[in-house]
Amino acid sequence: MSSWISHLTERPRHLTVLGMNQAELDANLMADTTVVHDLNADPTIPIRSERFDAVVCTVSVDYLTRPIEVFDEVARVLRPGGWFCCTFSNRCFPTKAIRGWVAIDESSRPAVVAEYFQRSTGFGEPTVDVVVAPGQLCDPLWAIWADTTA
């Protein structure tokens, strides 16, 4: 669920980005490999099992129409002991976000994402953290992550 930016501070050893727009993915300077795929049309990630050490979903979880299936797929493409981290703020495109996301207040959203981890298969207990607290001089940022279970 990437685009022209990966929101990473350092370039990883290898970065595969998945998104819906080839031109945006091609503009991502950190990307080594691009995969064009719409997870809402088909939640199956077109990548072989146990391929990645980590998966990051930055400011996109609110657009998933079948989040449990996508989280199941993320667990499948992670190596044992790999981790999945979802980050999001209080911003979104309300016309693109799922109805349930925009219907709840921002303080409830971390629990929703934690529930996605708990209802999917392959993850341990999720950790919820506020990276930037609401009310500070910038947008709040929440992070929820979990390791794959062995």
C-alpha positions, 0 to 999 in steps of 0.5 A, a space after each residue: 500500500 505504497 505510492 511515491 513515498 515510503 515514509 522511511 528515514 533510512 533506505 532498507 537493504 531491499 524494499 518492495 513496494 505494493 500499490 495501485 499506481 505504477 507511475 507513483 511506485 516508479 517515483 518512489 526513490 527507495 523502492 527496489 521492486 514494485 508490485 501493482 495490485 489493488 488489495 481491495 479488489 483482491 486481498 491476496 498479496 501476489 508474493 511468495 510465502 515467507 519472503 519478508 522480514 518486515 511489512 509496514 503499512 503507513 497511513 493506508 489501513 483505513 482504506 482496506 475493505 477486507 482488512 482481516 484477509 489482508 492481515 492474514 496475507 501479510 502474515 503469510 508473506 512474512 518469515 517466522 519472527 517477522 513483524 508487521 507495523 501499521 501507522 496512521 494519523 487522524 488524517 485520511 481521505 474521508 471519501 476513500 476511507 471505509 465507513 467504519 473508520 470515519 464513523 468512530 473517533 480517532 481515539 478508538 482507531 488504534 483498538 480497531 487496528 489491534 483487533 485486525 491483528 487479533 482476528 487475523 491468523 499468524 500474529 502474536 499480541 499487538 503492541 499499540 503506541 502513540 508515537 506523537 500524542 494528539 494535541 501536540 504541534 503536529 498530527 498525532 501518529 499511532 503505531 500498532 505492530 506485532 510479530 508473526 508467531 512461530 
